[in-house]
């Protein structure tokens, strides 16, 4: 008899992007994955109609949606009846309002804390709200975690939603600390390109945060995501901490999700189209991460960042160059 597949809670973070979140929830519901116990949607202080859209979807889909305010003094985690047992065909849905924009790490940490306070001991899948899951995806990732207790985190095949034959990443990326630069494994390959999961796993330095599964054992050992970043480098930080605790990273080729990429803050793969807010936090978090883990590489990372800023300036994009330099100097975000 093989290892028991752990049940999974999914955490979906929303910020002013309710329509994508609803599509994500629909994909989870339609996949009817038996491994999924429940879904926590953490709304990060949205100022639009996100919460009402999510409520309307739940009503139309006949989904029992529990709601909580995270900062309520009387907060106790609760879910619709039966969720702890994990109905194989109907996962339970919970909407938690964080009370403010806590950033990527802070918002996801609310969901992780919610699940932990339920006494849950399976696995948690962090899923971007602009990601659509496919049938069997969650179960395949959960089985890979169960196959080896040393595996702490697991990734899947991430395809571009608007170019579904093209790979964004095979699970995650390699990371070059001397430049603080990441390269997605399998980037832009055809979805049918042969790949060896073991070979990919040997190259993985971190799992892509768009679809990242972590075991309860790993989460208990390394703790929550680092909130100082606000955006970017959280998953690299998390993976490095896990690896230093002796955990390994896994990749499941047959588990597939489709990623719209950058729908919330404009973090487009095309650097010239990346929002200035995204640019600011990318530079800021890069330096924070380097100071924390690789301070001896700080000179090369700063030099490389300056070079990229100069290239931006030579292209005539003064605002982007200014945003980058301000972030390097530790100055706050400015529109």
Residue pairs with C-beta under 8 A, 6 or more apart in sequence:
2 146
2 147
3 143
3 146
3 147
4 146
5 35
5 139
5 142
5 143
5 146
6 35
6 121
6 122
6 123
6 142
6 145
6 146
6 215
6 216
7 35
7 36
7 37
7 86
7 120
7 122
7 123
7 142
8 35
8 36
8 37
8 122
8 123
8 124
8 125
8 138
8 141
8 142
8 213
9 36
9 37
9 38
9 39
9 40
9 111
9 115
9 118
9 120
9 122
9 123
9 124
9 125
10 28
10 36
10 38
10 39
10 40
10 91
10 124
10 125
10 127
10 138
11 39
11 40
11 42
11 108
11 111
11 112
11 115
11 124
11 125
11 126
11 127
12 21
12 24
12 25
12 39
12 40
12 41
12 42
12 111
12 127
12 128
12 129
13 41
13 42
13 44
13 104
13 107
13 108
13 111
13 126
13 128
13 129
14 21
14 41
14 42
14 43
14 44
14 46
14 50
14 54
14 129
15 43
15 44
15 45
15 46
15 50
15 101
15 107
15 264
15 265
16 46
16 47
16 48
16 50
16 264
17 46
17 50
17 129
17 130
17 263
17 264
18 46
18 48
18 49
18 50
18 51
18 52
18 53
18 54
19 53
20 129
20 130
20 260
20 263
20 264
21 41
21 50
21 53
21 54
21 129
22 53
22 54
22 57
23 132
24 127
24 128
24 129
24 130
24 131
24 132
24 133
25 39
25 41
25 54
25 57
25 93
26 57
26 61
27 131
27 132
27 133
27 134
28 36
28 39
28 91
28 127
28 133
29 61
29 63
29 91
30 135
31 133
31 134
31 135
31 136
31 137
31 138
32 89
32 135
33 91
33 133
33 135
33 136
33 137
33 138
33 139
34 88
34 89
34 139
35 138
35 139
35 142
36 86
36 91
36 138
37 83
37 84
37 86
37 91
37 92
37 120
37 122
38 79
38 83
38 86
38 91
38 92
38 93
38 94
39 91
39 92
39 93
39 94
40 94
40 96
40 111
40 114
40 115
41 54
41 93
41 94
41 95
41 96
42 70
42 96
42 98
42 107
42 108
42 110
42 111
42 114
43 50
43 51
43 54
43 95
43 96
43 97
43 98
44 98
44 100
44 101
44 102
44 103
44 106
44 107
45 97
45 98
45 99
45 100
45 101
45 102
51 95
51 97
54 65
54 95
55 65
55 95
57 63
58 64
58 65
58 93
63 93
64 80
64 81
64 92
64 93
65 80
65 93
65 94
65 95
66 78
66 79
66 80
66 92
66 93
66 94
66 95
67 94
67 95
67 96
67 97
68 75
68 77
68 78
68 94
68 95
68 96
68 97
68 114
69 75
69 96
69 97
69 99
70 96
70 97
70 98
70 99
70 110
70 114
71 98
71 99
77 114
77 117
77 118
79 92
79 94
79 118
80 92
80 93
80 94
82 92
83 91
83 92
84 118
94 114
96 110
96 111
96 114
98 106
98 107
98 110
101 107
102 109
102 110
102 227
103 227
103 229
103 230
103 231
104 209
104 225
104 229
104 230
104 231
104 232
104 234
105 224
105 225
105 226
105 227
105 229
105 230
105 234
106 227
106 230
108 126
108 225
108 234
109 224
109 225
109 227
111 124
111 126
112 124
112 219
112 224
112 225
113 224
115 124
116 219
120 216
121 216
122 142
122 216
123 141
123 142
123 145
123 213
123 214
123 215
123 216
124 213
124 214
124 216
124 219
125 138
125 141
125 211
125 212
125 213
126 209
126 211
126 212
126 213
126 214
127 133
127 210
127 211
127 257
128 209
128 210
128 211
128 259
129 263
129 264
130 161
130 210
130 259
130 260
130 261
130 262
130 263
130 264
131 158
131 210
131 211
131 257
131 258
131 259
131 260
132 161
132 257
132 258
133 211
133 257
134 255
134 256
134 257
134 258
136 254
136 255
137 156
137 255
137 256
137 257
138 213
138 255
140 156
140 252
140 254
140 255
141 154
141 155
141 156
141 213
141 252
141 255
142 213
144 151
144 154
144 250
144 252
145 151
145 154
145 213
145 215
145 250
148 248
148 250
149 217
150 246
150 247
150 248
151 215
151 247
151 248
151 249
151 250
152 214
152 215
152 217
152 218
152 221
152 222
152 242
152 245
152 247
152 248
152 249
153 207
153 212
153 213
153 214
153 215
153 218
153 238
153 239
153 242
153 247
153 249
153 250
154 171
154 207
154 212
154 213
154 214
154 249
154 250
154 251
154 252
155 169
155 170
155 171
155 172
155 204
155 207
155 208
155 211
155 212
155 213
155 249
155 250
155 251
155 252
156 171
156 211
156 251
156 252
156 255
156 256
156 257
157 167
157 169
157 170
157 171
157 186
157 191
157 252
157 253
157 254
157 255
157 256
157 257
158 167
158 168
158 169
158 170
158 171
158 208
158 210
158 211
158 256
158 257
158 258
158 259
159 165
159 166
159 167
159 168
159 191
159 256
159 257
159 258
159 259
160 166
160 167
160 168
160 258
160 259
160 261
161 258
161 259
161 260
161 261
162 260
164 191
164 258
165 190
165 191
165 192
166 188
166 189
166 190
166 191
167 186
167 187
167 188
167 189
167 190
167 191
167 193
168 184
168 187
168 208
168 210
168 259
168 261
169 184
169 185
169 186
169 187
169 208
170 184
170 185
170 186
170 189
170 195
170 200
170 251
170 253
171 185
171 200
171 201
171 204
171 207
171 208
171 249
171 250
171 251
171 252
172 184
172 185
172 204
172 205
172 206
172 207
172 208
172 235
172 239
172 249
172 251
173 182
173 183
173 184
173 185
173 204
173 205
173 206
173 208
174 182
174 183
174 185
174 203
174 204
174 205
175 181
175 182
175 183
175 205
175 206
175 236
176 182
176 183
177 290
177 293
177 294
177 297
178 294
178 297
178 300
178 301
179 300
179 301
179 304
180 286
180 287
180 289
180 290
180 294
180 297
180 301
180 304
180 305
181 304
182 205
182 206
182 236
184 208
185 200
185 203
185 204
186 193
186 195
186 200
191 256
195 253
197 250
197 251
197 252
197 253
200 251
200 253
201 248
201 249
201 250
201 251
204 249
204 251
205 236
205 239
205 240
205 249
206 235
206 236
206 238
206 239
206 240
206 249
207 213
207 235
207 239
207 249
208 235
209 234
209 235
210 257
210 259
210 261
211 257
211 259
212 235
214 238
214 242
218 242
218 245
218 247
221 242
221 245
221 247
222 238
222 241
222 242
222 245
222 247
223 241
225 234
225 235
225 237
225 238
226 234
226 237
226 238
228 288
229 237
229 281
229 284
229 285
229 288
229 289
230 281
230 284
230 285
231 265
231 278
231 281
231 282
231 285
232 281
232 282
232 285
232 286
233 285
233 286
233 288
233 289
234 285
236 289
237 289
237 292
237 293
239 249
240 293
242 249
243 249
261 267
261 268
261 269
262 268
262 269
262 274
262 278
265 275
265 277
265 278
266 273
266 274
266 275
266 277
266 278
267 274
267 275
267 278
267 282
268 274
268 275
268 278
272 315
272 317
274 282
276 319
276 320
276 323
276 335
277 333
279 320
279 323
279 324
279 327
280 323
280 324
280 326
280 327
280 333
281 327
281 333
282 327
283 305
283 323
283 324
283 327
283 328
284 327
284 330
286 301
286 305
287 298
287 301
287 302
287 305
287 327
287 328
290 297
290 298
290 301
291 298
294 301
302 328
305 324
305 328
306 328
308 324
309 321
309 324
309 325
309 328
310 321
312 320
312 321
312 324
313 321
323 334
326 334
327 333
